[in-house]
Amino acid sequence: MAASLFWRKAELLRSARTSVHPLWIHCSAALPQQSGSPPLPQQSGSPLPQQSGSPLPQQSGSPPLPQQSGSPLPQQSGSPPLPQQSGSPPLPQQSGSPPLPQQSGSPPLPQAAFFPPVEDAMLATGSFNNRVAFITGGGTGLGRAMTTTLSQLGAQCVIASRKLDVLQKTAEEITSQTGNKVHVVQCDVRDPEAVSRCVDQVESLTGLPDVIINNAAGNFVCPSEHLSPNAWKSITDIVLNGTAFITLELGKRLIQSQRGASFLAITTIYAESGSGFVVPSASAKAGVEALYKSLASEWGRYGHRFNIIQPGPIRTKGAFSRLDPTGDFEKKMIGRIPTGRLGTPTEIANLAAYMSSDYASWMSGAVVRFDGGEYVSMAGEFNELRRLTPDQWKMIGIMTRSAKGS
């Protein structure tokens, strides 16, 4: 009851300022009736507001409540002036409103100045000397960033993906930058026979790897009712089956050779929560996490560690072109990240290097969420109250203190 009244008051204050999409409001908030619609049934203990232009009913002993948008807000005796509408921060767009202009790299929020990214390698030079690192999806995006950092730290890197020309260009550029040769192997992780041939080539080039990073992925946004079986398969084959085929093929050979190794998987924060509109990816990434946590338990006896990074939103060309093709969503993503900015590929690369290094030799079965606080920001039931102004908080405080019987 108290929570319902609180949310109702907060909603009325916010609706007096501007219109707002009802889905952004907690479900216990009372919504105004549409003009001409029949009266809505009242819930026990919480009267609903009347239509615009009519006074709101008061609960016995309660202070007067502000009216709906379009009528002046009554002030309580001795209360501070109510917040003005002008200058209030904009709220999310309503469904069906015109799209926001395309963002070309949305600016960070002011608090991001407290959390500047460090683009240098975190670990000491030579931390991966005499080590071999195998990275799937190593030609672009996060895979390229992780390969660059590991190569800088002394690892002999082998990168794999389907696009040989992209791999070769990336390998040449990283080799030139670090002075440490990067090898390429073409591989379609969806095909277990291709994976076996790929591992044969890795063995002939460098020997079995000490570090394995499963980074190959695919994703797109789509309403689930429009998904075809082929669309589902195209994602799960890469993300879940591809990770399993690489992990099992290399794991079996390492066990047979009595060699230890560090396995790392790159998943996503919604592998834990699930997410609409990316259901194949969410399901496949959750499966990868279950695979790695299971093998962390089973294969520790063979000297194998398994860990997971769940990145939040990081600007990479491939991911953003498929998941935010118009650029509209980026500004909203930044707005819900407490640190006020997107992550960078180098930050993920530094974390991956640490988790794959001897400095993390006691880390296994770990899932590290690395998202600037986005997950907890979205999860907290009352976190949307950060949109209220200081004056609105003053009014809510007055209304809360004067409430009786709550």
MOGI-V244315 format. One record per residue. N is the residue number from 1. RES is the residue in three letters. PHI is phi in whole degrees, -180 to 180 (NA if undefined). Layout:
[[N & RES & PHI] [N & RES & PHI]]
This chain:
[[1 & MET & NA] [2 & ALA & -63] [3 & ALA & -65] [4 & SER & -64] [5 & LEU & -64] [6 & PHE & -58] [7 & TRP & -67] [8 & ARG & -63] [9 & LYS & -66] [10 & ALA & -61] [11 & GLU & -66] [12 & LEU & -64] [13 & LEU & -63] [14 & ARG & -71] [15 & SER & -71] [16 & ALA & -69] [17 & ARG & -85] [18 & THR & -169] [19 & SER & -76] [20 & VAL & -148] [21 & HIS & -68] [22 & PRO & -62] [23 & LEU & -70] [24 & TRP & -83] [25 & ILE & -103] [26 & HIS & -57] [27 & CYS & -64] [28 & SER & -85] [29 & ALA & -73] [30 & ALA & -82] [31 & LEU & -106] [32 & PRO & -68] [33 & GLN & -79] [34 & GLN & -79] [35 & SER & -60] [36 & GLY & 87] [37 & SER & -85] [38 & PRO & -67] [39 & PRO & -62] [40 & LEU & -83] [41 & PRO & -68] [42 & GLN & -87] [43 & GLN & -82] [44 & SER & -59] [45 & GLY & 91] [46 & SER & -137] [47 & PRO & -64] [48 & LEU & -89] [49 & PRO & -69] [50 & GLN & -82] [51 & GLN & -68] [52 & SER & -55] [53 & GLY & 101] [54 & SER & -102] [55 & PRO & -68] [56 & LEU & -85] [57 & PRO & -71] [58 & GLN & -105] [59 & GLN & -79] [60 & SER & -60] [61 & GLY & 85] [62 & SER & -90] [63 & PRO & -70] [64 & PRO & -62] [65 & LEU & -97] [66 & PRO & -68] [67 & GLN & -87] [68 & GLN & -68] [69 & SER & -54] [70 & GLY & 108] [71 & SER & -115] [72 & PRO & -65] [73 & LEU & -88] [74 & PRO & -72] [75 & GLN & -99] [76 & GLN & -79] [77 & SER & -60] [78 & GLY & 82] [79 & SER & -84] [80 & PRO & -67] [81 & PRO & -60] [82 & LEU & -72] [83 & PRO & -64] [84 & GLN & -82] [85 & GLN & -73] [86 & SER & -64] [87 & GLY & 86] [88 & SER & -68] [89 & PRO & -65] [90 & PRO & -67] [91 & LEU & -95] [92 & PRO & -57] [93 & GLN & -69] [94 & GLN & -77] [95 & SER & -59] [96 & GLY & 92] [97 & SER & -78] [98 & PRO & -62] [99 & PRO & -67] [100 & LEU & -67] [101 & PRO & -62] [102 & GLN & -62] [103 & GLN & -94] [104 & SER & -106] [105 & GLY & 74] [106 & SER & -61] [107 & PRO & -70] [108 & PRO & -71] [109 & LEU & -80] [110 & PRO & -55] [111 & GLN & -67] [112 & ALA & -61] [113 & ALA & -62] [114 & PHE & -80] [115 & PHE & -128] [116 & PRO & -71] [117 & PRO & -72] [118 & VAL & -102] [119 & GLU & -97] [120 & ASP & -85] [121 & ALA & -65] [122 & MET & -77] [123 & LEU & -84] [124 & ALA & -71] [125 & THR & -57] [126 & GLY & 93] [127 & SER & -61] [128 & PHE & -118] [129 & ASN & -58] [130 & ASN & 64] [131 & ARG & -118] [132 & VAL & -111] [133 & ALA & -119] [134 & PHE & -115] [135 & ILE & -125] [136 & THR & -84] [137 & GLY & 63] [138 & GLY & -83] [139 & GLY & -84] [140 & THR & -142] [141 & GLY & 55] [142 & LEU & -64] [143 & GLY & -61] [144 & ARG & -63] [145 & ALA & -62] [146 & MET & -66] [147 & THR & -63] [148 & THR & -60] [149 & THR & -65] [150 & LEU & -63] [151 & SER & -66] [152 & GLN & -60] [153 & LEU & -88] [154 & GLY & 109] [155 & ALA & -73] [156 & GLN & -89] [157 & CYS & -100] [158 & VAL & -123] [159 & ILE & -111] [160 & ALA & -137] [161 & SER & -170] [162 & ARG & -77] [163 & LYS & -93] [164 & LEU & -65] [165 & ASP & -65] [166 & VAL & -66] [167 & LEU & -59] [168 & GLN & -63] [169 & LYS & -63] [170 & THR & -63] [171 & ALA & -61] [172 & GLU & -63] [173 & GLU & -68] [174 & ILE & -69] [175 & THR & -59] [176 & SER & -65] [177 & GLN & -73] [178 & THR & -102] [179 & GLY & 73] [180 & ASN & -125] [181 & LYS & -62] [182 & VAL & -110] [183 & HIS & -96] [184 & VAL & -125] [185 & VAL & -140] [186 & GLN & -75] [187 & CYS & -156] [188 & ASP & -101] [189 & VAL & -65] [190 & ARG & -75] [191 & ASP & -109] [192 & PRO & -61] [193 & GLU & -70] [194 & ALA & -64] [195 & VAL & -64] [196 & SER & -62] [197 & ARG & -65] [198 & CYS & -61] [199 & VAL & -67] [200 & ASP & -57] [201 & GLN & -66] [202 & VAL & -61] [203 & GLU & -60] [204 & SER & -72] [205 & LEU & -80] [206 & THR & -134] [207 & GLY & 86] [208 & LEU & -64] [209 & PRO & -76] [210 & ASP & -93] [211 & VAL & -129] [212 & ILE & -122] [213 & ILE & -119] [214 & ASN & -89] [215 & ASN & -122] [216 & ALA & -60] [217 & ALA & -155] [218 & GLY & -148] [219 & ASN & -165] [220 & PHE & -160] [221 & VAL & -95] [222 & CYS & -166] [223 & PRO & -59] [224 & SER & -63] [225 & GLU & -71] [226 & HIS & -100] [227 & LEU & -71] [228 & SER & -95] [229 & PRO & -56] [230 & ASN & -68] [231 & ALA & -63] [232 & TRP & -59] [233 & LYS & -67] [234 & SER & -62] [235 & ILE & -85] [236 & THR & -66] [237 & ASP & -64] [238 & ILE & -74] [239 & VAL & -74] [240 & LEU & -86] [241 & ASN & -65] [242 & GLY & -61] [243 & THR & -62] [244 & ALA & -65] [245 & PHE & -63] [246 & ILE & -64] [247 & THR & -63] [248 & LEU & -70] [249 & GLU & -63] [250 & LEU & -69] [251 & GLY & -60] [252 & LYS & -62] [253 & ARG & -69] [254 & LEU & -66] [255 & ILE & -62] [256 & GLN & -63] [257 & SER & -89] [258 & GLN & 57] [259 & ARG & -116] [260 & GLY & -86] [261 & ALA & -165] [262 & SER & -108] [263 & PHE & -109] [264 & LEU & -132] [265 & ALA & -117] [266 & ILE & -102] [267 & THR & -115] [268 & THR & -167] [269 & ILE & -67] [270 & TYR & -85] [271 & ALA & -64] [272 & GLU & -84] [273 & SER & -96] [274 & GLY & 80] [275 & SER & -160] [276 & GLY & -68] [277 & PHE & 73] [278 & VAL & -136] [279 & VAL & -62] [280 & PRO & -60] [281 & SER & -65] [282 & ALA & -60] [283 & SER & -68] [284 & ALA & -68] [285 & LYS & -65] [286 & ALA & -63] [287 & GLY & -64] [288 & VAL & -61] [289 & GLU & -64] [290 & ALA & -64] [291 & LEU & -60] [292 & TYR & -70] [293 & LYS & -68] [294 & SER & -67] [295 & LEU & -72] [296 & ALA & -59] [297 & SER & -74] [298 & GLU & -81] [299 & TRP & -103] [300 & GLY & -59] [301 & ARG & -65] [302 & TYR & -97] [303 & GLY & 88] [304 & HIS & -109] [305 & ARG & -110] [306 & PHE & -132] [307 & ASN & -138] [308 & ILE & -136] [309 & ILE & -112] [310 & GLN & -106] [311 & PRO & -76] [312 & GLY & -84] [313 & PRO & -69] [314 & ILE & -130] [315 & ARG & -73] [316 & THR & -131] [317 & LYS & -58] [318 & GLY & -64] [319 & ALA & -66] [320 & PHE & -70] [321 & SER & -68] [322 & ARG & -93] [323 & LEU & -100] [324 & ASP & -142] [325 & PRO & -63] [326 & THR & -91] [327 & GLY & 83] [328 & ASP & -65] [329 & PHE & -83] [330 & GLU & -63] [331 & LYS & -61] [332 & LYS & -67] [333 & MET & -61] [334 & ILE & -62] [335 & GLY & -63] [336 & ARG & -103] [337 & ILE & -95] [338 & PRO & -57] [339 & THR & -80] [340 & GLY & 80] [341 & ARG & -156] [342 & LEU & -79] [343 & GLY & -79] [344 & THR & -119] [345 & PRO & -57] [346 & THR & -66] [347 & GLU & -64] [348 & ILE & -64] [349 & ALA & -62] [350 & ASN & -66] [351 & LEU & -65] [352 & ALA & -63] [353 & ALA & -64] [354 & TYR & -62] [355 & MET & -66] [356 & SER & -93] [357 & SER & -94] [358 & ASP & -68] [359 & TYR & -67] [360 & ALA & -114] [361 & SER & -66] [362 & TRP & -97] [363 & MET & -94] [364 & SER & -155] [365 & GLY & 78] [366 & ALA & -87] [367 & VAL & -119] [368 & VAL & -105] [369 & ARG & -83] [370 & PHE & -133] [371 & ASP & -145] [372 & GLY & 68] [373 & GLY & 90] [374 & GLU & -61] [375 & TYR & -61] [376 & VAL & -70] [377 & SER & -64] [378 & MET & -75] [379 & ALA & -80] [380 & GLY & -69] [381 & GLU & -63] [382 & PHE & -105] [383 & ASN & -67] [384 & GLU & -68] [385 & LEU & -67] [386 & ARG & -62] [387 & ARG & -78] [388 & LEU & -73] [389 & THR & -85] [390 & PRO & -56] [391 & ASP & -66] [392 & GLN & -67] [393 & TRP & -64] [394 & LYS & -61] [395 & MET & -65] [396 & ILE & -62] [397 & GLY & -62] [398 & ILE & -64] [399 & MET & -66] [400 & THR & -69] [401 & ARG & -66] [402 & SER & -89] [403 & ALA & -68] [404 & LYS & -115] [405 & GLY & 74] [406 & SER & -114]]
